[in-house]
Amino acid sequence: MTELRKDYILDRYVLISESRSKRPKEFRRQEIKEEVTQCFFCPGNENLTPPEIGRITVDGGKGWKMRWFPNKFAAVELEGQQVIKTDNTYFTFSGGYGKHEVIAETPDHNKQLWDLSETDIITLFKVYSQRIVELEKIPNIRYVNVFKNHGREGGTSIVHSHTQVVATNFVPTLIMDELTAARKFPSCPYCEILNIEKGSDRRCFENNAFAAFTPYASRFNFEIWLFPKRHVRKLEDLDENELKDLAEIMKKILAKLKELNVSYNYFIHYAPDSTDLHLHIEICPRIATWAGFEYCTNAAINSVSPEMAAKFYRGEE
């Protein structure tokens, strides 16, 4: 049986067409052996990346735990026309203005984020917060996109665990759509959605400060969203206890994705300056391949219902 579902607040539709005979373990990907010649992100190869912006040191400063630096193959650069303009009604443009950075999450080439400790995950999210704050200070930067690509289907070309940070002179359309949709409600819709989903069949994990659930109109197999219970606009607004609770649930989610050994993307949605949007993280495993229907309609077909996905995260499947 197929069901059409609409996103909570966005005009975005999904067809849930569950393959009932297929259980979560059947989605598990086989491990692919990587042939490594030289890794740009490994210790000892720091000279192969652009000059370092910062690092978390260990061993009295002799080594590093995490380090961040400009992307050698940057999508945007701090040059050219900064302000977006429109000519002749239809032609809107600027330079590819912004800054593109990489955060190497561990010195160990053989570890992925799901292998790191909760303490390391806290450290990583503190680095995210720091980079957002610093990059937002650059003139004409309007948003800092923090996202992680893991695995071949997730779009990564370097296996060594890392996050990308791209500061741009525009606010992404998806963030603008969320802001526009949220303004139609008398109060934050995500606060209400979170309170509903904590008690639904889509609930996954919850602690004092955070809750995670599989969204009602999930686009991806095993998609899961993570929200602070407190209405928080930005990562920098989280206190130490909230960061610990964030890391605890992130670790649980990543452990389940490791069971499947799947590629995934995650990205952080926060409120641009002078706006109000409930901070959240969307984690999207990349198991299914989008094809003609998705690109033709801008609607996804998901063969794993969010209710079944939630059972997997809860350890019931």
C-alpha positions as CSV (number, residue, x, y, z in Angstrom):
1,M,0.0,0.0,0.0
2,T,1.3,3.4,-0.9
3,E,0.5,6.6,1.0
4,L,1.0,10.2,0.1
5,R,2.3,12.4,2.9
6,K,3.2,16.1,3.1
7,D,5.9,17.7,5.1
8,Y,4.8,19.2,8.4
9,I,5.0,22.8,7.2
10,L,6.6,22.8,3.8
11,D,4.9,22.3,0.5
12,R,6.9,19.1,0.0
13,Y,5.4,15.7,-0.7
14,V,6.6,12.1,-0.3
15,L,5.1,8.8,-1.4
16,I,5.6,6.2,1.3
17,S,5.7,2.9,-0.6
18,E,7.0,0.4,1.9
19,S,8.6,-2.8,0.9
20,R,7.0,-4.9,3.7
21,S,9.0,-8.0,3.1
22,K,12.3,-6.2,3.5
23,R,13.7,-5.8,7.0
24,P,16.3,-3.2,8.2
25,K,19.2,-5.7,8.1
26,E,18.6,-6.2,4.4
27,F,19.5,-2.6,3.8
28,R,23.0,-3.2,5.2
29,R,25.7,-2.3,2.8
30,Q,28.7,-4.5,2.2
31,E,32.0,-3.0,3.3
32,I,34.1,-1.7,0.4
33,K,37.8,-1.9,0.8
34,E,39.6,1.3,0.1
35,E,43.0,1.5,-1.6
36,V,44.8,4.4,0.0
37,T,47.9,5.9,-1.5
38,Q,48.3,9.2,0.3
39,C,45.6,10.8,2.5
40,F,45.7,14.6,2.5
41,F,44.0,14.7,6.0
42,C,46.3,12.3,7.9
43,P,48.9,13.5,10.4
44,G,52.3,14.1,8.7
45,N,50.5,15.4,5.5
46,E,49.5,18.8,6.9
47,N,51.6,20.4,4.2
48,L,49.2,19.0,1.5
49,T,46.3,21.1,2.7
50,P,46.0,24.9,2.5
51,P,47.4,26.7,5.6
52,E,45.6,25.7,8.8
53,I,43.0,27.9,10.4
54,G,42.9,26.2,13.7
55,R,43.3,22.9,15.6
56,I,42.5,21.1,18.9
57,T,45.9,20.0,20.2
58,V,47.0,16.9,22.1
59,D,50.3,15.7,23.6
60,G,51.3,19.1,24.8
61,G,50.7,20.6,21.4
62,K,52.7,18.0,19.5
63,G,49.7,16.4,17.9
64,W,46.1,17.3,17.0
65,K,42.7,15.9,17.7
66,M,40.9,18.0,15.1
67,R,42.0,20.6,12.7
68,W,40.3,22.9,10.1
69,F,41.6,24.6,7.0
70,P,40.3,26.0,3.7
71,N,39.1,23.5,1.1
72,K,41.7,23.1,-1.5
73,F,39.0,22.8,-4.2
74,A,36.7,25.5,-2.8
75,A,33.2,26.0,-4.2
76,V,33.2,29.6,-3.2
77,E,36.0,32.2,-2.6
78,L,36.3,35.6,-1.0
79,E,36.7,37.5,-4.2
80,G,34.5,38.9,-7.0
81,Q,31.2,40.6,-6.7
82,Q,29.8,40.2,-3.2
83,V,26.3,41.6,-3.5
84,I,23.6,39.7,-5.5
85,K,22.1,41.8,-8.3
86,T,19.4,41.4,-10.9
87,D,19.6,42.6,-14.5
88,N,16.7,42.6,-17.0
89,T,14.2,41.1,-14.5
90,Y,15.3,37.5,-15.0
91,F,19.0,37.4,-14.6
92,T,20.2,37.4,-11.0
93,F,23.9,36.9,-10.2
94,S,27.0,37.7,-8.1
95,G,30.5,36.3,-7.9
96,G,30.8,32.8,-6.2
97,Y,31.4,34.7,-3.0
98,G,32.1,33.0,0.3
99,K,34.4,30.8,2.2
100,H,34.8,27.0,2.1
101,E,36.5,25.1,4.9
102,V,37.1,21.5,5.9
103,I,37.2,20.1,9.5
104,A,39.2,16.9,9.9
105,E,37.4,15.2,12.7
106,T,40.1,12.8,13.8
107,P,43.7,12.1,13.1
108,D,42.9,8.4,12.7
109,H,42.3,7.5,9.1
110,N,40.6,4.2,10.1
111,K,38.0,5.8,12.3
112,Q,34.7,7.4,11.2
113,L,32.5,9.8,13.2
114,W,30.4,6.8,14.5
115,D,33.6,5.4,16.1
116,L,34.4,8.6,18.1
117,S,33.4,9.1,21.7
118,E,30.6,11.4,22.9
119,T,33.3,13.7,24.2
120,D,34.8,14.0,20.7
121,I,31.3,14.7,19.3
122,I,30.9,17.5,21.8
123,T,34.2,19.0,20.7
124,L,33.2,18.8,17.1
125,F,29.9,20.6,17.6
126,K,31.8,23.3,19.5
127,V,34.1,23.7,16.5
128,Y,31.0,23.9,14.3
129,S,29.6,26.7,16.5
130,Q,32.9,28.6,16.5
131,R,33.3,28.4,12.8
132,I,29.7,29.7,12.2
133,V,30.3,32.6,14.6
134,E,33.6,33.6,13.0
135,L,32.4,33.2,9.4
136,E,29.3,35.2,10.0
137,K,31.5,38.2,10.8
138,I,32.7,38.4,7.2
139,P,31.0,41.2,5.3
140,N,28.1,40.1,3.0
141,I,28.1,36.5,4.4
142,R,24.5,35.6,5.1
143,Y,24.6,32.0,6.1
144,V,27.1,29.3,7.1
145,N,26.2,25.8,5.8
146,V,27.6,23.0,8.0
147,F,27.2,19.5,6.5
148,K,28.8,16.1,6.5
149,N,29.1,13.7,3.6
150,H,29.8,10.1,4.6
151,G,30.4,7.4,2.1
152,R,30.3,7.1,-1.7
153,E,26.6,7.6,-2.1
154,G,26.8,10.5,0.4
155,G,29.1,12.4,-2.1
156,T,32.4,12.2,-0.4
157,S,35.6,11.6,-2.3
158,I,37.9,11.5,0.7
159,V,37.3,8.6,3.2
160,H,39.1,10.3,6.1
161,S,36.3,11.5,8.4
162,H,35.5,15.2,7.9
163,T,32.9,17.9,7.8
164,Q,32.5,20.7,5.3
165,V,31.6,24.4,6.2
166,V,30.5,26.7,3.4
167,A,29.8,30.4,4.1
168,T,27.7,32.0,1.4
169,N,26.3,35.4,0.4
170,F,22.8,34.0,0.3
171,V,20.5,32.1,2.6
172,P,19.6,28.7,1.2
173,T,16.2,28.4,-0.3
174,L,15.3,25.5,2.1
175,I,16.0,27.7,5.1
176,M,14.0,30.5,3.6
177,D,11.1,28.1,2.9
178,E,11.2,26.9,6.5
179,L,11.2,30.5,7.8
180,T,8.3,31.5,5.5
181,A,6.3,28.4,6.5
182,A,7.0,28.9,10.2
183,R,5.7,32.5,10.2
184,K,2.2,31.2,9.2
185,F,1.8,29.7,12.7
186,P,1.1,31.8,15.8
187,S,4.1,30.2,17.6
188,C,7.0,27.9,16.6
189,P,5.5,24.9,14.7
190,Y,8.6,22.8,15.4
191,C,8.1,23.1,19.1
192,E,4.6,21.6,18.7
193,I,5.8,19.0,16.2
194,L,8.5,17.9,18.6
195,N,6.1,17.5,21.5
196,I,3.7,15.5,19.3
197,E,6.4,13.2,17.8
198,K,8.0,12.5,21.3
199,G,4.9,10.4,21.9
200,S,4.3,9.0,18.4
201,D,5.2,5.8,16.6
202,R,8.1,7.8,15.0
203,R,9.9,8.5,18.3
204,C,13.5,7.3,18.5
205,F,15.6,8.8,21.3
206,E,15.0,11.3,24.0
207,N,17.0,12.7,27.0
208,N,16.7,15.8,29.1
209,A,17.5,18.4,26.4
210,F,17.1,16.7,23.0
211,A,14.7,14.4,21.2
212,A,15.0,12.5,17.8
213,F,12.3,11.2,15.6
214,T,11.8,10.0,12.0
215,P,9.9,12.7,10.2
216,Y,6.3,12.0,9.1
217,A,7.1,12.7,5.5
218,S,10.6,11.2,5.4
219,R,12.3,11.6,2.0
220,F,15.1,9.1,2.7
221,N,15.2,5.6,4.0
222,F,15.8,5.9,7.8
223,E,15.9,9.7,7.8
224,I,16.0,11.1,11.3
225,W,15.7,14.6,12.8
226,L,17.2,15.8,16.0
227,F,15.8,18.8,17.9
228,P,16.7,20.6,21.2
229,K,13.6,20.6,23.4
230,R,14.3,24.2,24.3
231,H,13.5,26.7,21.5
232,V,17.1,27.5,20.5
233,R,18.0,29.4,17.4
234,K,21.7,28.6,17.0
235,L,24.3,26.1,18.1
236,E,26.1,28.8,20.1
237,D,22.9,29.1,22.3
238,L,23.3,25.6,23.6
239,D,24.8,25.3,27.1
240,E,27.3,22.6,28.2
241,N,24.6,20.2,29.4
242,E,22.6,20.5,26.2
243,L,25.7,19.8,24.2
244,K,26.3,16.6,26.2
245,D,22.7,15.5,25.5
246,L,23.1,16.4,21.8
247,A,26.3,14.2,21.6
248,E,24.6,11.4,23.5
249,I,21.8,11.1,21.0
250,M,24.1,11.7,17.9
251,K,26.2,8.8,19.1
252,K,23.1,6.6,19.3
253,I,22.0,7.6,15.8
254,L,25.4,7.0,14.3
255,A,25.8,3.6,16.0
256,K,22.6,2.5,14.3
257,L,23.8,3.8,10.9
258,K,27.0,1.9,11.5
259,E,24.9,-1.3,11.8
260,L,23.7,-0.6,8.3
261,N,27.1,0.6,7.1
262,V,25.4,3.2,4.9
263,S,26.4,6.4,3.3
264,Y,24.7,9.5,4.8
265,N,24.5,13.2,4.9
266,Y,23.7,15.5,7.8
267,F,23.2,19.2,7.9
268,I,22.4,21.8,10.5
269,H,19.5,24.2,10.1
270,Y,19.7,27.3,12.2
271,A,18.2,30.8,12.2
272,P,19.9,33.5,10.1
273,D,20.4,36.8,11.9
274,S,17.2,38.7,12.8
275,T,15.0,35.6,12.2
276,D,13.6,32.9,14.3
277,L,13.9,29.2,13.4
278,H,14.1,26.2,15.8
279,L,17.7,24.8,15.5
280,H,17.7,21.2,14.2
281,I,19.9,18.6,12.5
282,E,18.6,16.5,9.7
283,I,20.3,13.1,9.1
284,C,19.7,11.5,5.7
285,P,21.0,8.0,4.9
286,R,21.7,7.6,1.2
287,I,20.4,4.1,0.5
288,A,17.9,4.6,-2.4
289,T,18.8,6.2,-5.7
290,W,16.6,9.1,-6.8
291,A,15.5,8.7,-10.4
292,G,13.1,10.2,-12.9
293,F,10.1,10.5,-10.6
294,E,12.0,12.4,-8.0
295,Y,13.5,14.9,-10.4
296,C,10.4,15.2,-12.4
297,T,8.1,16.0,-9.5
298,N,10.4,17.2,-6.7
299,A,8.7,14.5,-4.6
300,A,10.4,11.4,-3.2
301,I,9.4,7.8,-3.1
302,N,10.5,6.2,0.2
303,S,10.4,2.4,0.5
304,V,10.9,2.6,4.3
305,S,8.1,4.1,6.3
306,P,9.2,6.4,9.1
307,E,7.3,4.2,11.6
308,M,9.4,1.1,10.5
309,A,12.6,3.2,10.6
310,A,11.8,4.4,14.1
311,K,11.5,0.8,15.2
312,F,15.0,0.1,13.9
313,Y,16.4,3.1,15.8
314,R,14.6,1.9,19.0
315,G,16.1,-1.6,18.5
316,E,12.8,-3.2,17.9
317,E,13.6,-4.4,14.3
